[in-house]
Amino acid sequence: RLEVFGGLEVVRPCPAATWPQGLSPERWRLPDLTFTEEQRWIGSQLSSVESAESDWHMAGPGFRLDLAPRAHGQIGAFPEQAENWEWLRSACTRRPRAVRVLNLFAHTGGSTLACAASGNARVAHVDSAKSAVSRARQNALASGLGDVPIRWLCEDCVTFVRRAARRGEA
């Protein structure tokens, strides 16, 4: 798939995309970054987005997600969730009282931050990957949401839910 994130064109494999390419072959030849079949990143912008000073990010409704080329072709965001993030922020904003949100398998925080940015949500962010939770916290800080009360939990989601159920938490 050919995608654009923060002004960079990125080509990543998408096994589910079985239809013919809609763009000309020339359009696919010069992306800024490509994740290859050999499981590595290449491209003219690779060194700039891997640097500590990189400002490659994706904007969401009231937040931002910092991006970087990661293993397995990941970049730190699921852009197909952008409409959901809009809906989540709007749904939280419309409620007359603060809502409690449990975000399981929360990755780098898109849904967590959309809810937190509403100013009307108490969010628990749960993911089993320490690196994902750490990245989500960094995204909150970069978004100016560092003081918003978010519970950052690095735990297996099924274990967390079972424990919460035993405690009677709804």
N, CA, C and O atoms as a DFTB+ gen file, in Angstrom:
680 C
 N C O
     1  1       0.837      -1.181       0.000
     2  2       0.000       0.000       0.000
     3  2       0.880       1.242       0.000
     4  3       1.954       1.256       0.602
     5  1       0.425       2.259      -0.665
     6  2       1.118       3.547      -0.720
     7  2       0.330       4.505       0.160
     8  3      -0.848       4.764      -0.086
     9  1       0.994       5.032       1.192
    10  2       0.328       5.884       2.165
    11  2       1.127       7.167       2.341
    12  3       2.307       7.231       1.994
    13  1       0.471       8.187       2.885
    14  2       1.154       9.441       3.201
    15  2       0.945       9.722       4.682
    16  3      -0.186       9.796       5.161
    17  1       2.051       9.875       5.394
    18  2       2.030      10.200       6.819
    19  2       2.910      11.408       7.037
    20  3       4.082      11.391       6.660
    21  1       2.381      12.444       7.631
    22  2       3.193      13.604       7.972
    23  2       4.016      14.114       6.805
    24  3       5.151      14.551       6.993
    25  1       3.468      14.064       5.614
    26  2       4.139      14.587       4.432
    27  2       5.088      13.620       3.744
    28  3       5.668      13.971       2.716
    29  1       5.264      12.419       4.272
    30  2       6.141      11.436       3.639
    31  2       5.318      10.324       2.997
    32  3       4.344       9.839       3.573
    33  1       5.728       9.933       1.796
    34  2       5.093       8.798       1.124
    35  2       5.782       7.516       1.587
    36  3       7.009       7.414       1.589
    37  1       4.963       6.542       1.978
    38  2       5.471       5.301       2.538
    39  2       4.830       4.119       1.809
    40  3       3.614       4.091       1.615
    41  1       5.636       3.160       1.414
    42  2       5.130       1.919       0.831
    43  2       5.378       0.804       1.839
    44  3       6.506       0.565       2.272
    45  1       4.283       0.129       2.199
    46  2       4.375      -1.015       3.111
    47  2       3.550      -2.151       2.529
    48  3       2.538      -1.902       1.873
    49  1       3.961      -3.394       2.756
    50  2       3.172      -4.511       2.259
    51  2       1.808      -4.564       2.945
    52  3       1.668      -4.184       4.107
    53  1       0.829      -5.031       2.220
    54  2      -0.512      -5.213       2.774
    55  2      -1.080      -6.492       2.163
    56  3      -1.677      -6.445       1.087
    57  1      -0.906      -7.635       2.831
    58  2      -1.361      -8.906       2.269
    59  2      -2.854      -8.923       1.940
    60  3      -3.284      -9.661       1.053
    61  1      -3.644      -8.116       2.645
    62  2      -5.082      -8.101       2.389
    63  2      -5.446      -7.357       1.107
    64  3      -6.560      -7.502       0.605
    65  1      -4.524      -6.566       0.576
    66  2      -4.791      -5.800      -0.650
    67  2      -4.531      -6.690      -1.856
    68  3      -3.400      -6.791      -2.331
    69  1      -5.571      -7.329      -2.343
    70  2      -5.433      -8.263      -3.456
    71  2      -5.885      -7.665      -4.782
    72  3      -5.758      -8.308      -5.824
    73  1      -6.405      -6.452      -4.756
    74  2      -6.869      -5.802      -5.967
    75  2      -5.692      -5.160      -6.706
    76  3      -4.633      -4.951      -6.113
    77  1      -5.864      -4.848      -7.985
    78  2      -4.765      -4.227      -8.748
    79  2      -4.447      -2.823      -8.229
    80  3      -5.315      -2.124      -7.707
    81  1      -3.181      -2.431      -8.387
    82  2      -2.775      -1.085      -7.991
    83  2      -3.515      -0.063      -8.837
    84  3      -3.625      -0.219     -10.053
    85  1      -4.023       0.984      -8.196
    86  2      -4.768       2.017      -8.906
    87  2      -3.895       3.121      -9.469
    88  3      -4.324       3.858     -10.357
    89  1      -2.679       3.245      -8.964
    90  2      -1.760       4.282      -9.433
    91  2      -0.766       3.691     -10.424
    92  3      -0.537       2.481     -10.446
    93  1      -0.194       4.536     -11.220
    94  2       0.772       4.086     -12.215
    95  2       2.010       3.506     -11.522
    96  3       2.320       3.885     -10.392
    97  1       2.718       2.592     -12.192
    98  2       3.937       2.016     -11.596
    99  2       4.974       3.079     -11.242
   100  3       5.716       2.912     -10.273
   101  1       5.040       4.176     -12.014
   102  2       6.002       5.249     -11.711
   103  2       5.729       5.856     -10.337
   104  3       6.660       6.214      -9.616
   105  1       4.468       5.968      -9.983
   106  2       4.061       6.580      -8.703
   107  2       4.562       5.762      -7.520
   108  3       4.805       6.309      -6.445
   109  1       4.716       4.457      -7.713
   110  2       5.143       3.558      -6.646
   111  2       6.662       3.452      -6.534
   112  3       7.163       2.881      -5.566
   113  1       7.398       3.983      -7.493
   114  2       8.848       3.762      -7.548
   115  2       9.668       4.684      -6.660
   116  3      10.788       4.328      -6.295
   117  1       9.162       5.841      -6.301
   118  2       9.984       6.813      -5.577
   119  2       9.368       7.281      -4.256
   120  3       9.301       8.486      -4.013
   121  1       8.924       6.377      -3.413
   122  2       8.416       6.829      -2.110
   123  2       9.569       7.292      -1.229
   124  3      10.731       6.990      -1.501
   125  1       9.243       8.019      -0.183
   126  2      10.266       8.462       0.765
   127  2      10.795       7.306       1.611
   128  3      11.969       7.284       1.980
   129  1       9.910       6.336       1.921
   130  2      10.278       5.163       2.719
   131  2       9.585       3.933       2.156
   132  3       8.454       4.008       1.674
   133  1      10.270       2.810       2.222
   134  2       9.684       1.535       1.791
   135  2      10.074       0.465       2.794
   136  3      11.231       0.372       3.204
   137  1       9.100      -0.338       3.181
   138  2       9.388      -1.522       3.993
   139  2       9.439      -2.690       3.021
   140  3       8.443      -3.016       2.377
   141  1      10.604      -3.314       2.920
   142  2      10.846      -4.318       1.881
   143  2      10.378      -5.711       2.292
   144  3      10.071      -5.964       3.457
   145  1      10.332      -6.602       1.313
   146  2      10.006      -8.000       1.583
   147  2      11.062      -8.653       2.466
   148  3      10.804      -9.674       3.104
   149  1      12.253      -8.059       2.500
   150  2      13.324      -8.572       3.360
   151  2      13.198      -8.058       4.792
   152  3      14.106      -8.241       5.603
   153  1      12.071      -7.413       5.101
   154  2      11.788      -6.926       6.456
   155  2      12.746      -5.839       6.909
   156  3      13.207      -5.848       8.050
   157  1      13.049      -4.895       6.011
   158  2      13.877      -3.762       6.410
   159  2      13.360      -2.501       5.729
   160  3      12.707      -2.555       4.686
   161  1      13.666      -1.382       6.341
   162  2      13.261      -0.079       5.803
   163  2      14.365       0.467       4.906
   164  3      15.549       0.343       5.221
   165  1      13.973       1.072       3.786
   166  2      14.909       1.763       2.903
   167  2      14.240       3.052       2.439
   168  3      13.022       3.198       2.551
   169  1      15.028       3.977       1.923
   170  2      14.447       5.175       1.334
   171  2      15.250       6.426       1.593
   172  3      16.121       6.466       2.462
   173  1      14.936       7.452       0.814
   174  2      15.692       8.701       0.866
   175  2      15.529       9.445       2.192
   176  3      16.394      10.244       2.550
   177  1      14.449       9.202       2.924
   178  2      14.209       9.913       4.180
   179  2      14.490       9.081       5.422
   180  3      14.212       9.514       6.540
   181  1      15.042       7.882       5.227
   182  2      15.242       6.973       6.363
   183  2      16.100       7.583       7.460
   184  3      15.732       7.520       8.633
   185  1      17.231       8.168       7.105
   186  2      18.109       8.707       8.152
   187  2      17.457       9.874       8.882
   188  3      17.675      10.040      10.082
   189  1      16.670      10.680       8.195
   190  2      16.048      11.832       8.874
   191  2      14.947      11.394       9.834
   192  3      14.808      11.993      10.900
   193  1      14.160      10.374       9.501
   194  2      13.089       9.952      10.412
   195  2      13.591       9.059      11.531
   196  3      12.897       8.874      12.531
   197  1      14.795       8.497      11.380
   198  2      15.376       7.693      12.457
   199  2      16.171       8.542      13.443
   200  3      16.538       8.055      14.512
   201  1      16.442       9.794      13.107
   202  2      17.252      10.639      13.986
   203  2      16.458      11.067      15.218
   204  3      15.228      11.094      15.204
   205  1      17.176      11.394      16.267
   206  2      16.540      11.824      17.516
   207  2      15.784      13.139      17.337
   208  3      14.850      13.425      18.086
   209  1      16.180      13.932      16.356
   210  2      15.540      15.232      16.127
   211  2      14.340      15.142      15.179
   212  3      13.770      16.169      14.812
   213  1      13.959      13.956      14.789
   214  2      12.884      13.781      13.822
   215  2      11.580      14.371      14.345
   216  3      11.252      14.225      15.522
   217  1      10.846      15.033      13.468
   218  2       9.527      15.569      13.808
   219  2       8.484      14.965      12.865
   220  3       7.575      15.653      12.401
   221  1       8.631      13.684      12.596
   222  2       7.675      12.987      11.749
   223  2       6.514      12.558      12.633
   224  3       6.699      11.761      13.553
   225  1       5.345      13.066      12.370
   226  2       4.201      12.738      13.203
   227  2       2.903      12.768      12.393
   228  3       2.853      13.260      11.266
   229  1       1.877      12.231      13.004
   230  2       0.539      12.201      12.426
   231  2      -0.376      12.935      13.395
   232  3      -0.369      12.658      14.595
   233  1      -1.157      13.862      12.879
   234  2      -2.066      14.630      13.735
   235  2      -3.391      13.890      13.893
   236  3      -3.931      13.326      12.942
   237  1      -3.889      13.913      15.110
   238  2      -5.218      13.401      15.409
   239  2      -6.034      14.547      15.984
   240  3      -5.540      15.670      16.087
   241  1      -7.280      14.277      16.360
   242  2      -8.133      15.336      16.908
   243  2      -7.698      15.749      18.322
   244  3      -8.114      15.144      19.311
   245  1      -6.855      16.789      18.400
   246  2      -6.385      17.276      19.690
   247  2      -5.133      16.594      20.192
   248  3      -4.754      16.787      21.347
   249  1      -4.483      15.807      19.366
   250  2      -3.259      15.120      19.774
   251  2      -2.401      14.836      18.547
   252  3      -2.804      15.073      17.409
   253  1      -1.207      14.320      18.817
   254  2      -0.317      13.894      17.734
   255  2       0.354      12.591      18.125
   256  3       0.571      12.315      19.305
   257  1       0.675      11.805      17.134
   258  2       1.408      10.561      17.342
   259  2       2.747      10.683      16.632
   260  3       2.798      10.868      15.416
   261  1       3.820      10.579      17.385
   262  2       5.142      10.609      16.779
   263  2       5.370       9.297      16.042
   264  3       5.055       8.221      16.551
   265  1       5.917       9.400      14.844
   266  2       6.118       8.240      13.990
   267  2       7.603       7.925      13.842
   268  3       8.450       8.811      13.945
   269  1       7.900       6.673      13.602
   270  2       9.263       6.219      13.330
   271  2       9.165       4.850      12.677
   272  3       8.257       4.083      12.995
   273  1      10.076       4.529      11.774
   274  2      10.053       3.193      11.173
   275  2      10.374       2.137      12.230
   276  3      11.384       2.229      12.928
   277  1       9.511       1.144      12.335
   278  2       9.658       0.105      13.354
   279  2       9.706      -1.278      12.697
   280  3       9.513      -1.423      11.490
   281  1       9.966      -2.270      13.519
   282  2       9.994      -3.650      13.045
   283  2       8.645      -4.046      12.453
   284  3       7.606      -3.502      12.828
   285  1       8.673      -4.967      11.555
   286  2       7.474      -5.534      10.931
   287  2       6.680      -4.516      10.128
   288  3       5.504      -4.741       9.843
   289  1       7.306      -3.390       9.754
   290  2       6.635      -2.399       8.918
   291  2       5.748      -1.432       9.674
   292  3       5.036      -0.639       9.059
   293  1       5.777      -1.482      10.994
   294  2       4.957      -0.565      11.787
   295  2       5.597       0.820      11.807
   296  3       6.802       0.959      11.600
   297  1       4.776       1.845      12.060
   298  2       5.297       3.209      12.153
   299  2       4.897       3.907      13.450
   300  3       5.359       5.013      13.727
   301  1       4.037       3.265      14.248
   302  2       3.629       3.869      15.514
   303  2       2.225       4.422      15.486
   304  3       1.821       5.122      16.414
   305  1       1.468       4.124      14.441
   306  2       0.079       4.581      14.347
   307  2      -0.672       3.665      13.391
   308  3      -0.082       3.026      12.519
   309  1      -1.963       3.618      13.574
   310  2      -2.843       2.920      12.649
   311  2      -3.738       3.969      12.009
   312  3      -4.809       4.273      12.533
   313  1      -3.309       4.526      10.878
   314  2      -4.033       5.653      10.285
   315  2      -5.470       5.336       9.905
   316  3      -6.296       6.243       9.800
   317  1      -5.777       4.070       9.699
   318  2      -7.156       3.712       9.366
   319  2      -8.105       3.945      10.542
   320  3      -9.323       3.856      10.389
   321  1      -7.546       4.241      11.707
   322  2      -8.360       4.523      12.893
   323  2      -8.722       6.000      13.040
   324  3      -9.423       6.360      13.986
   325  1      -8.272       6.853      12.146
   326  2      -8.484       8.303      12.281
   327  2      -9.963       8.670      12.434
   328  3     -10.294       9.527      13.254
   329  1     -10.843       8.052      11.677
   330  2     -12.278       8.358      11.821
   331  2     -12.785       7.943      13.190
   332  3     -13.620       8.628      13.779
   333  1     -12.287       6.831      13.697
   334  2     -12.688       6.390      15.037
   335  2     -12.219       7.372      16.099
   336  3     -12.935       7.645      17.063
   337  1     -11.005       7.905      15.918
   338  2     -10.496       8.880      16.887
   339  2     -11.383      10.125      16.914
   340  3     -11.661      10.662      17.986
   341  1     -11.820      10.580      15.760
   342  2     -12.749      11.732      15.690
   343  2     -14.023      11.403      16.450
   344  3     -14.504      12.202      17.254
   345  1     -14.564      10.221      16.189
   346  2     -15.817       9.819      16.833
   347  2     -15.643       9.723      18.344
   348  3     -16.487      10.212      19.094
   349  1     -14.553       9.096      18.803
   350  2     -14.312       8.958      20.235
   351  2     -14.224      10.310      20.936
   352  3     -14.840      10.516      21.982
   353  1     -13.467      11.214      20.363
   354  2     -13.331      12.534      20.982
   355  2     -14.692      13.225      21.045
   356  3     -15.059      13.791      22.075
   357  1     -15.424      13.178      19.963
   358  2     -16.741      13.813      19.912
   359  2     -17.707      13.167      20.908
   360  3     -18.441      13.864      21.608
   361  1     -17.704      11.833      20.968
   362  2     -18.604      11.125      21.891
   363  2     -18.294      11.480      23.339
   364  3     -19.210      11.688      24.135
   365  1     -17.022      11.550      23.686
   366  2     -16.647      11.924      25.059
   367  2     -17.035      13.367      25.353
   368  3     -17.509      13.672      26.448
   369  1     -16.840      14.249      24.391
   370  2     -17.149      15.672      24.578
   371  2     -18.642      15.886      24.816
   372  3     -19.024      16.731      25.626
   373  1     -19.483      15.132      24.119
   374  2     -20.944      15.320      24.198
   375  2     -21.556      14.853      25.507
   376  3     -22.669      15.259      25.840
   377  1     -20.871      14.025      26.243
   378  2     -21.447      13.476      27.476
   379  2     -21.566      14.571      28.538
   380  3     -20.677      15.413      28.656
   381  1     -22.666      14.567      29.320
   382  2     -22.850      15.601      30.343
   383  2     -21.879      15.463      31.517
   384  3     -21.570      16.450      32.185
   385  1     -21.398      14.243      31.772
   386  2     -20.428      14.005      32.845
   387  2     -19.217      13.297      32.264
   388  3     -19.271      12.721      31.177
   389  1     -18.127      13.353      33.009
   390  2     -16.903      12.674      32.570
   391  2     -17.166      11.177      32.389
   392  3     -17.834      10.548      33.210
   393  1     -16.634      10.624      31.311
   394  2     -16.802       9.210      31.029
   395  2     -15.545       8.449      31.426
   396  3     -14.440       8.991      31.419
   397  1     -15.740       7.178      31.771
   398  2     -14.621       6.285      32.047
   399  2     -14.381       5.466      30.793
   400  3     -15.310       4.876      30.242
   401  1     -13.142       5.429      30.345
   402  2     -12.793       4.722      29.111
   403  2     -11.706       3.706      29.418
   404  3     -10.702       4.023      30.056
   405  1     -11.920       2.484      28.959
   406  2     -10.924       1.429      29.062
   407  2     -10.454       1.122      27.646
   408  3     -11.228       0.626      26.827
   409  1      -9.201       1.412      27.359
   410  2      -8.630       1.153      26.044
   411  2      -7.684      -0.041      26.158
   412  3      -6.573       0.070      26.678
   413  1      -8.153      -1.187      25.656
   414  2      -7.364      -2.415      25.681
   415  2      -6.590      -2.576      24.379
   416  3      -7.039      -2.122      23.327
   417  1      -5.433      -3.219      24.448
   418  2      -4.561      -3.378      23.275
   419  2      -4.310      -1.990      22.689
   420  3      -4.452      -1.775      21.485
   421  1      -3.938      -1.064      23.549
   422  2      -3.971       0.373      23.263
   423  2      -2.819       0.893      22.413
   424  3      -2.860       2.038      21.963
   425  1      -1.799       0.083      22.186
   426  2      -0.682       0.421      21.305
   427  2      -0.081       1.782      21.683
   428  3       0.214       2.012      22.856
   429  1       0.102       2.673      20.730
   430  2       0.788       3.941      20.995
   431  2      -0.158       5.080      21.356
   432  3       0.259       6.236      21.427
   433  1      -1.429       4.758      21.585
   434  2      -2.303       5.716      22.243
   435  2      -3.270       6.541      21.428
   436  3      -3.839       7.486      21.974
   437  1      -3.497       6.252      20.158
   438  2      -4.412       7.069      19.369
   439  2      -5.784       7.221      20.016
   440  3      -6.267       8.340      20.191
   441  1      -6.411       6.107      20.370
   442  2      -7.750       6.169      20.970
   443  2      -7.706       6.753      22.381
   444  3      -8.592       7.515      22.769
   445  1      -6.683       6.398      23.139
   446  2      -6.506       6.954      24.482
   447  2      -6.425       8.472      24.423
   448  3      -7.099       9.168      25.183
   449  1      -5.597       8.979      23.516
   450  2      -5.386      10.426      23.440
   451  2      -6.580      11.156      22.854
   452  3      -6.839      12.304      23.215
   453  1      -7.312      10.508      21.952
   454  2      -8.535      11.130      21.420
   455  2      -9.530      11.360      22.556
   456  3     -10.138      12.427      22.653
   457  1      -9.689      10.361      23.406
   458  2     -10.606      10.508      24.550
   459  2     -10.082      11.538      25.540
   460  3     -10.836      12.391      26.009
   461  1      -8.798      11.463      25.858
   462  2      -8.201      12.406      26.814
   463  2      -8.291      13.837      26.306
   464  3      -8.514      14.759      27.090
   465  1      -8.121      14.032      24.998
   466  2      -8.163      15.385      24.423
   467  2      -9.549      16.000      24.512
   468  3      -9.694      17.214      24.366
   469  1     -10.578      15.180      24.751
   470  2     -11.937      15.717      24.884
   471  2     -12.071      16.562      26.145
   472  3     -12.952      17.418      26.228
   473  1     -11.199      16.326      27.129
   474  2     -11.303      17.032      28.405
   475  2     -12.426      16.494      29.266
   476  3     -12.739      17.075      30.305
   477  1     -13.038      15.394      28.854
   478  2     -14.196      14.869      29.566
   479  2     -14.108      13.357      29.737
   480  3     -15.131      12.671      29.728
   481  1     -12.889      12.832      29.895
   482  2     -12.743      11.383      30.017
   483  2     -11.625      11.034      30.992
   484  3     -10.595      11.705      31.058
   485  1     -11.859       9.967      31.741
   486  2     -10.825       9.347      32.565
   487  2     -10.476       8.044      31.861
   488  3     -11.319       7.157      31.730
   489  1      -9.242       7.931      31.412
   490  2      -8.858       6.827      30.535
   491  2      -7.869       5.886      31.218
   492  3      -6.935       6.324      31.890
   493  1      -8.093       4.583      31.031
   494  2      -7.122       3.560      31.405
   495  2      -6.587       2.985      30.096
   496  3      -7.346       2.464      29.279
   497  1      -5.291       3.085      29.911
   498  2      -4.590       2.644      28.699
   499  2      -3.855       1.361      29.045
   500  3      -2.938       1.380      29.866
   501  1      -4.246       0.231      28.425
   502  2      -3.661      -1.061      28.764
   503  2      -3.058      -1.708      27.521
   504  3      -3.732      -1.876      26.505
   505  1      -1.782      -2.067      27.618
   506  2      -1.114      -2.804      26.545
   507  2      -0.024      -3.652      27.188
   508  3       0.593      -3.235      28.168
   509  1       0.212      -4.825      26.647
   510  2       1.211      -5.710      27.248
   511  2       2.637      -5.360      26.838
   512  3       3.589      -5.850      27.444
   513  1       2.794      -4.530      25.829
   514  2       4.142      -4.165      25.360
   515  2       4.613      -2.891      26.058
   516  3       4.030      -1.820      25.888
   517  1       5.662      -3.028      26.831
   518  2       6.216      -1.876      27.553
   519  2       6.597      -0.753      26.594
   520  3       6.395       0.422      26.900
   521  1       7.146      -1.109      25.439
   522  2       7.552      -0.093      24.463
   523  2       6.344       0.684      23.933
   524  3       6.447       1.886      23.688
   525  1       5.212       0.020      23.757
   526  2       4.006       0.702      23.271
   527  2       3.474       1.669      24.329
   528  3       3.095       2.794      24.003
   529  1       3.442       1.243      25.584
   530  2       2.958       2.114      26.661
   531  2       3.891       3.314      26.819
   532  3       3.431       4.439      27.017
   533  1       5.179       3.079      26.735
   534  2       6.148       4.172      26.831
   535  2       5.955       5.164      25.683
   536  3       5.980       6.377      25.894
   537  1       5.764       4.650      24.483
   538  2       5.540       5.512      23.317
   539  2       4.246       6.310      23.472
   540  3       4.192       7.487      23.114
   541  1       3.211       5.673      24.001
   542  2       1.932       6.369      24.216
   543  2       2.102       7.519      25.207
   544  3       1.552       8.601      25.003
   545  1       2.849       7.291      26.259
   546  2       3.109       8.363      27.238
   547  2       3.869       9.513      26.576
   548  3       3.566      10.682      26.815
   549  1       4.856       9.176      25.745
   550  2       5.599      10.211      25.023
   551  2       4.666      10.983      24.088
   552  3       4.787      12.201      23.952
   553  1       3.737      10.270      23.445
   554  2       2.773      10.932      22.567
   555  2       1.867      11.879      23.361
   556  3       1.516      12.957      22.881
   557  1       1.494      11.473      24.567
   558  2       0.679      12.357      25.412
   559  2       1.444      13.633      25.739
   560  3       0.887      14.728      25.664
   561  1       2.706      13.498      26.099
   562  2       3.527      14.671      26.400
   563  2       3.676      15.566      25.174
   564  3       3.530      16.784      25.273
   565  1       3.964      14.970      24.028
   566  2       4.139      15.744      22.789
   567  2       2.847      16.441      22.373
   568  3       2.872      17.430      21.640
   569  1       1.716      15.916      22.851
   570  2       0.405      16.479      22.512
   571  2      -0.070      17.519      23.519
   572  3      -1.155      18.079      23.365
   573  1       0.730      17.783      24.545
   574  2       0.308      18.713      25.585
   575  2      -0.713      18.105      26.526
   576  3      -1.446      18.830      27.199
   577  1      -0.772      16.775      26.581
   578  2      -1.734      16.078      27.436
   579  2      -1.043      15.368      28.602
   580  3      -1.601      14.445      29.196
   581  1       0.165      15.806      28.920
   582  2       0.933      15.164      29.984
   583  2       0.305      15.282      31.360
   584  3       0.560      14.443      32.224
   585  1      -0.514      16.313      31.586
   586  2      -1.146      16.504      32.890
   587  2      -2.547      15.907      32.968
   588  3      -3.179      15.940      34.023
   589  1      -3.028      15.368      31.864
   590  2      -4.360      14.748      31.852
   591  2      -4.262      13.404      32.572
   592  3      -3.343      12.629      32.306
   593  1      -5.195      13.117      33.479
   594  2      -5.098      11.856      34.226
   595  2      -5.409      10.645      33.343
   596  3      -6.558      10.384      32.987
   597  1      -4.354       9.925      33.007
   598  2      -4.468       8.685      32.240
   599  2      -3.750       7.610      33.050
   600  3      -2.621       7.814      33.496
   601  1      -4.404       6.471      33.238
   602  2      -3.749       5.334      33.904
   603  2      -2.987       4.572      32.837
   604  3      -3.595       4.015      31.923
   605  1      -1.675       4.539      32.936
   606  2      -0.823       3.836      31.978
   607  2      -0.504       2.469      32.558
   608  3       0.182       2.379      33.576
   609  1      -0.987       1.403      31.932
   610  2      -0.823       0.066      32.471
   611  2      -0.175      -0.864      31.449
   612  3      -0.683      -1.055      30.344
   613  1       0.952      -1.432      31.847
   614  2       1.632      -2.421      31.012
   615  2       1.275      -3.782      31.589
   616  3       1.879      -4.255      32.552
   617  1       0.279      -4.391      30.972
   618  2      -0.234      -5.653      31.489
   619  2      -0.960      -6.387      30.372
   620  3      -1.470      -5.763      29.441
   621  1      -1.004      -7.691      30.463
   622  2      -1.788      -8.487      29.534
   623  2      -3.261      -8.084      29.672
   624  3      -3.792      -8.044      30.782
   625  1      -3.908      -7.793      28.570
   626  2      -5.276      -7.266      28.612
   627  2      -6.274      -8.259      29.193
   628  3      -7.156      -7.864      29.955
   629  1      -6.155      -9.531      28.854
   630  2      -7.077     -10.539      29.384
   631  2      -6.892     -10.650      30.892
   632  3      -7.879     -10.710      31.626
   633  1      -5.672     -10.678      31.361
   634  2      -5.391     -10.735      32.802
   635  2      -5.969      -9.509      33.496
   636  3      -6.571      -9.627      34.563
   637  1      -5.791      -8.341      32.904
   638  2      -6.314      -7.105      33.486
   639  2      -7.839      -7.165      33.627
   640  3      -8.382      -6.824      34.678
   641  1      -8.522      -7.595      32.572
   642  2      -9.992      -7.644      32.590
   643  2     -10.487      -8.662      33.609
   644  3     -11.443      -8.392      34.337
   645  1      -9.857      -9.816      33.670
   646  2     -10.263     -10.828      34.661
   647  2     -10.101     -10.296      36.082
   648  3     -10.979     -10.485      36.925
   649  1      -8.982      -9.635      36.343
   650  2      -8.743      -9.078      37.674
   651  2      -9.765      -7.986      37.996
   652  3     -10.278      -7.931      39.114
   653  1     -10.060      -7.130      37.040
   654  2     -11.050      -6.071      37.250
   655  2     -12.427      -6.662      37.523
   656  3     -13.171      -6.139      38.353
   657  1     -12.769      -7.734      36.841
   658  2     -14.072      -8.385      37.048
   659  2     -14.147      -8.985      38.456
   660  3     -15.183      -8.897      39.115
   661  1     -13.048      -9.596      38.915
   662  2     -13.045     -10.156      40.272
   663  2     -13.220      -9.064      41.335
   664  3     -13.811      -9.299      42.388
   665  1     -12.696      -7.866      41.042
   666  2     -12.826      -6.745      41.979
   667  2     -14.188      -6.079      41.880
   668  3     -14.513      -5.212      42.691
   669  1     -14.993      -6.475      40.893
   670  2     -16.321      -5.885      40.720
   671  2     -16.306      -4.564      39.990
   672  3     -17.281      -3.816      40.056
   673  1     -15.236      -4.257      39.300
   674  2     -15.162      -3.007      38.534
   675  2     -15.954      -3.168      37.242
   676  3     -15.826      -4.166      36.533
   677  1     -16.761      -2.178      36.962
   678  2     -17.565      -2.246      35.731
   679  2     -16.981      -1.369      34.660
   680  3     -17.522      -1.299      33.557
